[in-house]
Amino acid sequence: MGNGKWYIQFSKILTLLYSMVMFPLSWYVVDRGLTIAEMAIVSGYMGALPYVTAIVGFVQASLAIVLGAYFDNSKKEKIARIASATEAIKAEKRDI
């Protein structure tokens, strides 16, 4: 982007779309999980609710995996850009 050319980065678009779908879904799942837990407490249920924890955990984990993969890819792209810019600067200095 520094050279005046604009290009589409599909990883950013896909991550944005995935986040736009998953953030509201994530909040909904957490809200419903807390509602189930509240109903269990109010009704005097003394057992465990592992399925609620698992459902909330799966939704949060899927979002973390996708965003983690995007950030890892972004880091690699940034390192590659820095390396290519450094090479260009070295080549420019040699030409002078």
Phi and psi in radians as a Rosetta constraint file:
Dihedral C 1 N 2 CA 2 C 2 CIRCULARHARMONIC -1.234 0.35
Dihedral N 2 CA 2 C 2 N 3 CIRCULARHARMONIC -0.377 0.35
Dihedral C 2 N 3 CA 3 C 3 CIRCULARHARMONIC -1.618 0.35
Dihedral N 3 CA 3 C 3 N 4 CIRCULARHARMONIC 0.224 0.35
Dihedral C 3 N 4 CA 4 C 4 CIRCULARHARMONIC 1.583 0.35
Dihedral N 4 CA 4 C 4 N 5 CIRCULARHARMONIC -0.113 0.35
Dihedral C 4 N 5 CA 5 C 5 CIRCULARHARMONIC -1.626 0.35
Dihedral N 5 CA 5 C 5 N 6 CIRCULARHARMONIC 2.370 0.35
Dihedral C 5 N 6 CA 6 C 6 CIRCULARHARMONIC -1.844 0.35
Dihedral N 6 CA 6 C 6 N 7 CIRCULARHARMONIC 2.384 0.35
Dihedral C 6 N 7 CA 7 C 7 CIRCULARHARMONIC -2.441 0.35
Dihedral N 7 CA 7 C 7 N 8 CIRCULARHARMONIC 2.702 0.35
Dihedral C 7 N 8 CA 8 C 8 CIRCULARHARMONIC -1.532 0.35
Dihedral N 8 CA 8 C 8 N 9 CIRCULARHARMONIC 2.257 0.35
Dihedral C 8 N 9 CA 9 C 9 CIRCULARHARMONIC -1.811 0.35
Dihedral N 9 CA 9 C 9 N 10 CIRCULARHARMONIC 1.825 0.35
Dihedral C 9 N 10 CA 10 C 10 CIRCULARHARMONIC -1.157 0.35
Dihedral N 10 CA 10 C 10 N 11 CIRCULARHARMONIC -0.481 0.35
Dihedral C 10 N 11 CA 11 C 11 CIRCULARHARMONIC -1.121 0.35
Dihedral N 11 CA 11 C 11 N 12 CIRCULARHARMONIC -0.640 0.35
Dihedral C 11 N 12 CA 12 C 12 CIRCULARHARMONIC -1.193 0.35
Dihedral N 12 CA 12 C 12 N 13 CIRCULARHARMONIC -0.713 0.35
Dihedral C 12 N 13 CA 13 C 13 CIRCULARHARMONIC -1.138 0.35
Dihedral N 13 CA 13 C 13 N 14 CIRCULARHARMONIC -0.802 0.35
Dihedral C 13 N 14 CA 14 C 14 CIRCULARHARMONIC -1.122 0.35
Dihedral N 14 CA 14 C 14 N 15 CIRCULARHARMONIC -0.721 0.35
Dihedral C 14 N 15 CA 15 C 15 CIRCULARHARMONIC -1.150 0.35
Dihedral N 15 CA 15 C 15 N 16 CIRCULARHARMONIC -0.706 0.35
Dihedral C 15 N 16 CA 16 C 16 CIRCULARHARMONIC -1.102 0.35
Dihedral N 16 CA 16 C 16 N 17 CIRCULARHARMONIC -0.813 0.35
Dihedral C 16 N 17 CA 17 C 17 CIRCULARHARMONIC -1.106 0.35
Dihedral N 17 CA 17 C 17 N 18 CIRCULARHARMONIC -0.751 0.35
Dihedral C 17 N 18 CA 18 C 18 CIRCULARHARMONIC -1.083 0.35
Dihedral N 18 CA 18 C 18 N 19 CIRCULARHARMONIC -0.749 0.35
Dihedral C 18 N 19 CA 19 C 19 CIRCULARHARMONIC -1.142 0.35
Dihedral N 19 CA 19 C 19 N 20 CIRCULARHARMONIC -0.683 0.35
Dihedral C 19 N 20 CA 20 C 20 CIRCULARHARMONIC -1.106 0.35
Dihedral N 20 CA 20 C 20 N 21 CIRCULARHARMONIC -0.548 0.35
Dihedral C 20 N 21 CA 21 C 21 CIRCULARHARMONIC -1.448 0.35
Dihedral N 21 CA 21 C 21 N 22 CIRCULARHARMONIC -0.730 0.35
Dihedral C 21 N 22 CA 22 C 22 CIRCULARHARMONIC -1.393 0.35
Dihedral N 22 CA 22 C 22 N 23 CIRCULARHARMONIC -0.558 0.35
Dihedral C 22 N 23 CA 23 C 23 CIRCULARHARMONIC -1.061 0.35
Dihedral N 23 CA 23 C 23 N 24 CIRCULARHARMONIC -0.888 0.35
Dihedral C 23 N 24 CA 24 C 24 CIRCULARHARMONIC -1.112 0.35
Dihedral N 24 CA 24 C 24 N 25 CIRCULARHARMONIC -0.675 0.35
Dihedral C 24 N 25 CA 25 C 25 CIRCULARHARMONIC -1.107 0.35
Dihedral N 25 CA 25 C 25 N 26 CIRCULARHARMONIC -0.711 0.35
Dihedral C 25 N 26 CA 26 C 26 CIRCULARHARMONIC -1.082 0.35
Dihedral N 26 CA 26 C 26 N 27 CIRCULARHARMONIC -0.802 0.35
Dihedral C 26 N 27 CA 27 C 27 CIRCULARHARMONIC -1.108 0.35
Dihedral N 27 CA 27 C 27 N 28 CIRCULARHARMONIC -0.668 0.35
Dihedral C 27 N 28 CA 28 C 28 CIRCULARHARMONIC -1.118 0.35
Dihedral N 28 CA 28 C 28 N 29 CIRCULARHARMONIC -0.795 0.35
Dihedral C 28 N 29 CA 29 C 29 CIRCULARHARMONIC -1.114 0.35
Dihedral N 29 CA 29 C 29 N 30 CIRCULARHARMONIC -0.757 0.35
Dihedral C 29 N 30 CA 30 C 30 CIRCULARHARMONIC -1.106 0.35
Dihedral N 30 CA 30 C 30 N 31 CIRCULARHARMONIC -0.752 0.35
Dihedral C 30 N 31 CA 31 C 31 CIRCULARHARMONIC -1.079 0.35
Dihedral N 31 CA 31 C 31 N 32 CIRCULARHARMONIC -0.792 0.35
Dihedral C 31 N 32 CA 32 C 32 CIRCULARHARMONIC -1.145 0.35
Dihedral N 32 CA 32 C 32 N 33 CIRCULARHARMONIC -0.672 0.35
Dihedral C 32 N 33 CA 33 C 33 CIRCULARHARMONIC -1.094 0.35
Dihedral N 33 CA 33 C 33 N 34 CIRCULARHARMONIC -0.742 0.35
Dihedral C 33 N 34 CA 34 C 34 CIRCULARHARMONIC -1.166 0.35
Dihedral N 34 CA 34 C 34 N 35 CIRCULARHARMONIC -0.598 0.35
Dihedral C 34 N 35 CA 35 C 35 CIRCULARHARMONIC -1.141 0.35
Dihedral N 35 CA 35 C 35 N 36 CIRCULARHARMONIC -0.741 0.35
Dihedral C 35 N 36 CA 36 C 36 CIRCULARHARMONIC -1.104 0.35
Dihedral N 36 CA 36 C 36 N 37 CIRCULARHARMONIC -0.734 0.35
Dihedral C 36 N 37 CA 37 C 37 CIRCULARHARMONIC -1.115 0.35
Dihedral N 37 CA 37 C 37 N 38 CIRCULARHARMONIC -0.704 0.35
Dihedral C 37 N 38 CA 38 C 38 CIRCULARHARMONIC -1.108 0.35
Dihedral N 38 CA 38 C 38 N 39 CIRCULARHARMONIC -0.751 0.35
Dihedral C 38 N 39 CA 39 C 39 CIRCULARHARMONIC -1.087 0.35
Dihedral N 39 CA 39 C 39 N 40 CIRCULARHARMONIC -0.658 0.35
Dihedral C 39 N 40 CA 40 C 40 CIRCULARHARMONIC -1.151 0.35
Dihedral N 40 CA 40 C 40 N 41 CIRCULARHARMONIC -0.710 0.35
Dihedral C 40 N 41 CA 41 C 41 CIRCULARHARMONIC -1.176 0.35
Dihedral N 41 CA 41 C 41 N 42 CIRCULARHARMONIC -0.784 0.35
Dihedral C 41 N 42 CA 42 C 42 CIRCULARHARMONIC -1.111 0.35
Dihedral N 42 CA 42 C 42 N 43 CIRCULARHARMONIC -0.679 0.35
Dihedral C 42 N 43 CA 43 C 43 CIRCULARHARMONIC -1.418 0.35
Dihedral N 43 CA 43 C 43 N 44 CIRCULARHARMONIC -0.067 0.35
Dihedral C 43 N 44 CA 44 C 44 CIRCULARHARMONIC 1.501 0.35
Dihedral N 44 CA 44 C 44 N 45 CIRCULARHARMONIC 0.259 0.35
Dihedral C 44 N 45 CA 45 C 45 CIRCULARHARMONIC -1.159 0.35
Dihedral N 45 CA 45 C 45 N 46 CIRCULARHARMONIC 2.224 0.35
Dihedral C 45 N 46 CA 46 C 46 CIRCULARHARMONIC -1.874 0.35
Dihedral N 46 CA 46 C 46 N 47 CIRCULARHARMONIC 0.050 0.35
Dihedral C 46 N 47 CA 47 C 47 CIRCULARHARMONIC -1.494 0.35
Dihedral N 47 CA 47 C 47 N 48 CIRCULARHARMONIC -3.115 0.35
Dihedral C 47 N 48 CA 48 C 48 CIRCULARHARMONIC -1.532 0.35
Dihedral N 48 CA 48 C 48 N 49 CIRCULARHARMONIC 2.740 0.35
Dihedral C 48 N 49 CA 49 C 49 CIRCULARHARMONIC -2.155 0.35
Dihedral N 49 CA 49 C 49 N 50 CIRCULARHARMONIC 1.113 0.35
Dihedral C 49 N 50 CA 50 C 50 CIRCULARHARMONIC -1.182 0.35
Dihedral N 50 CA 50 C 50 N 51 CIRCULARHARMONIC -0.506 0.35
Dihedral C 50 N 51 CA 51 C 51 CIRCULARHARMONIC -1.182 0.35
Dihedral N 51 CA 51 C 51 N 52 CIRCULARHARMONIC -0.588 0.35
Dihedral C 51 N 52 CA 52 C 52 CIRCULARHARMONIC -1.155 0.35
Dihedral N 52 CA 52 C 52 N 53 CIRCULARHARMONIC -0.788 0.35
Dihedral C 52 N 53 CA 53 C 53 CIRCULARHARMONIC -1.075 0.35
Dihedral N 53 CA 53 C 53 N 54 CIRCULARHARMONIC -0.716 0.35
Dihedral C 53 N 54 CA 54 C 54 CIRCULARHARMONIC -1.150 0.35
Dihedral N 54 CA 54 C 54 N 55 CIRCULARHARMONIC -0.759 0.35
Dihedral C 54 N 55 CA 55 C 55 CIRCULARHARMONIC -1.117 0.35
Dihedral N 55 CA 55 C 55 N 56 CIRCULARHARMONIC -0.808 0.35
Dihedral C 55 N 56 CA 56 C 56 CIRCULARHARMONIC -1.108 0.35
Dihedral N 56 CA 56 C 56 N 57 CIRCULARHARMONIC -0.734 0.35
Dihedral C 56 N 57 CA 57 C 57 CIRCULARHARMONIC -1.113 0.35
Dihedral N 57 CA 57 C 57 N 58 CIRCULARHARMONIC -0.688 0.35
Dihedral C 57 N 58 CA 58 C 58 CIRCULARHARMONIC -1.140 0.35
Dihedral N 58 CA 58 C 58 N 59 CIRCULARHARMONIC -0.724 0.35
Dihedral C 58 N 59 CA 59 C 59 CIRCULARHARMONIC -1.147 0.35
Dihedral N 59 CA 59 C 59 N 60 CIRCULARHARMONIC -0.808 0.35
Dihedral C 59 N 60 CA 60 C 60 CIRCULARHARMONIC -1.137 0.35
Dihedral N 60 CA 60 C 60 N 61 CIRCULARHARMONIC -0.668 0.35
Dihedral C 60 N 61 CA 61 C 61 CIRCULARHARMONIC -1.163 0.35
Dihedral N 61 CA 61 C 61 N 62 CIRCULARHARMONIC -0.676 0.35
Dihedral C 61 N 62 CA 62 C 62 CIRCULARHARMONIC -1.119 0.35
Dihedral N 62 CA 62 C 62 N 63 CIRCULARHARMONIC -0.694 0.35
Dihedral C 62 N 63 CA 63 C 63 CIRCULARHARMONIC -1.159 0.35
Dihedral N 63 CA 63 C 63 N 64 CIRCULARHARMONIC -0.734 0.35
Dihedral C 63 N 64 CA 64 C 64 CIRCULARHARMONIC -1.139 0.35
Dihedral N 64 CA 64 C 64 N 65 CIRCULARHARMONIC -0.652 0.35
Dihedral C 64 N 65 CA 65 C 65 CIRCULARHARMONIC -1.153 0.35
Dihedral N 65 CA 65 C 65 N 66 CIRCULARHARMONIC -0.805 0.35
Dihedral C 65 N 66 CA 66 C 66 CIRCULARHARMONIC -1.129 0.35
Dihedral N 66 CA 66 C 66 N 67 CIRCULARHARMONIC -0.823 0.35
Dihedral C 66 N 67 CA 67 C 67 CIRCULARHARMONIC -1.186 0.35
Dihedral N 67 CA 67 C 67 N 68 CIRCULARHARMONIC -0.617 0.35
Dihedral C 67 N 68 CA 68 C 68 CIRCULARHARMONIC -1.115 0.35
Dihedral N 68 CA 68 C 68 N 69 CIRCULARHARMONIC -0.724 0.35
Dihedral C 68 N 69 CA 69 C 69 CIRCULARHARMONIC -1.141 0.35
Dihedral N 69 CA 69 C 69 N 70 CIRCULARHARMONIC -0.681 0.35
Dihedral C 69 N 70 CA 70 C 70 CIRCULARHARMONIC -1.119 0.35
Dihedral N 70 CA 70 C 70 N 71 CIRCULARHARMONIC -0.801 0.35
Dihedral C 70 N 71 CA 71 C 71 CIRCULARHARMONIC -1.147 0.35
Dihedral N 71 CA 71 C 71 N 72 CIRCULARHARMONIC -0.623 0.35
Dihedral C 71 N 72 CA 72 C 72 CIRCULARHARMONIC -1.125 0.35
Dihedral N 72 CA 72 C 72 N 73 CIRCULARHARMONIC -0.761 0.35
Dihedral C 72 N 73 CA 73 C 73 CIRCULARHARMONIC -1.109 0.35
Dihedral N 73 CA 73 C 73 N 74 CIRCULARHARMONIC -0.730 0.35
Dihedral C 73 N 74 CA 74 C 74 CIRCULARHARMONIC -1.096 0.35
Dihedral N 74 CA 74 C 74 N 75 CIRCULARHARMONIC -0.693 0.35
Dihedral C 74 N 75 CA 75 C 75 CIRCULARHARMONIC -1.114 0.35
Dihedral N 75 CA 75 C 75 N 76 CIRCULARHARMONIC -0.736 0.35
Dihedral C 75 N 76 CA 76 C 76 CIRCULARHARMONIC -1.138 0.35
Dihedral N 76 CA 76 C 76 N 77 CIRCULARHARMONIC -0.698 0.35
Dihedral C 76 N 77 CA 77 C 77 CIRCULARHARMONIC -1.125 0.35
Dihedral N 77 CA 77 C 77 N 78 CIRCULARHARMONIC -0.699 0.35
Dihedral C 77 N 78 CA 78 C 78 CIRCULARHARMONIC -1.137 0.35
Dihedral N 78 CA 78 C 78 N 79 CIRCULARHARMONIC -0.730 0.35
Dihedral C 78 N 79 CA 79 C 79 CIRCULARHARMONIC -1.115 0.35
Dihedral N 79 CA 79 C 79 N 80 CIRCULARHARMONIC -0.714 0.35
Dihedral C 79 N 80 CA 80 C 80 CIRCULARHARMONIC -1.142 0.35
Dihedral N 80 CA 80 C 80 N 81 CIRCULARHARMONIC -0.679 0.35
Dihedral C 80 N 81 CA 81 C 81 CIRCULARHARMONIC -1.158 0.35
Dihedral N 81 CA 81 C 81 N 82 CIRCULARHARMONIC -0.715 0.35
Dihedral C 81 N 82 CA 82 C 82 CIRCULARHARMONIC -1.112 0.35
Dihedral N 82 CA 82 C 82 N 83 CIRCULARHARMONIC -0.743 0.35
Dihedral C 82 N 83 CA 83 C 83 CIRCULARHARMONIC -1.121 0.35
Dihedral N 83 CA 83 C 83 N 84 CIRCULARHARMONIC -0.735 0.35
Dihedral C 83 N 84 CA 84 C 84 CIRCULARHARMONIC -1.220 0.35
Dihedral N 84 CA 84 C 84 N 85 CIRCULARHARMONIC -0.623 0.35
Dihedral C 84 N 85 CA 85 C 85 CIRCULARHARMONIC -1.164 0.35
Dihedral N 85 CA 85 C 85 N 86 CIRCULARHARMONIC -0.676 0.35
Dihedral C 85 N 86 CA 86 C 86 CIRCULARHARMONIC -1.117 0.35
Dihedral N 86 CA 86 C 86 N 87 CIRCULARHARMONIC -0.737 0.35
Dihedral C 86 N 87 CA 87 C 87 CIRCULARHARMONIC -1.112 0.35
Dihedral N 87 CA 87 C 87 N 88 CIRCULARHARMONIC -0.673 0.35
Dihedral C 87 N 88 CA 88 C 88 CIRCULARHARMONIC -1.154 0.35
Dihedral N 88 CA 88 C 88 N 89 CIRCULARHARMONIC -0.690 0.35
Dihedral C 88 N 89 CA 89 C 89 CIRCULARHARMONIC -1.152 0.35
Dihedral N 89 CA 89 C 89 N 90 CIRCULARHARMONIC -0.728 0.35
Dihedral C 89 N 90 CA 90 C 90 CIRCULARHARMONIC -1.099 0.35
Dihedral N 90 CA 90 C 90 N 91 CIRCULARHARMONIC -0.728 0.35
Dihedral C 90 N 91 CA 91 C 91 CIRCULARHARMONIC -1.145 0.35
Dihedral N 91 CA 91 C 91 N 92 CIRCULARHARMONIC -0.657 0.35
Dihedral C 91 N 92 CA 92 C 92 CIRCULARHARMONIC -1.155 0.35
Dihedral N 92 CA 92 C 92 N 93 CIRCULARHARMONIC -0.689 0.35
Dihedral C 92 N 93 CA 93 C 93 CIRCULARHARMONIC -1.185 0.35
Dihedral N 93 CA 93 C 93 N 94 CIRCULARHARMONIC -0.601 0.35
Dihedral C 93 N 94 CA 94 C 94 CIRCULARHARMONIC -1.171 0.35
Dihedral N 94 CA 94 C 94 N 95 CIRCULARHARMONIC -0.597 0.35
Dihedral C 94 N 95 CA 95 C 95 CIRCULARHARMONIC -1.235 0.35
Dihedral N 95 CA 95 C 95 N 96 CIRCULARHARMONIC -0.437 0.35
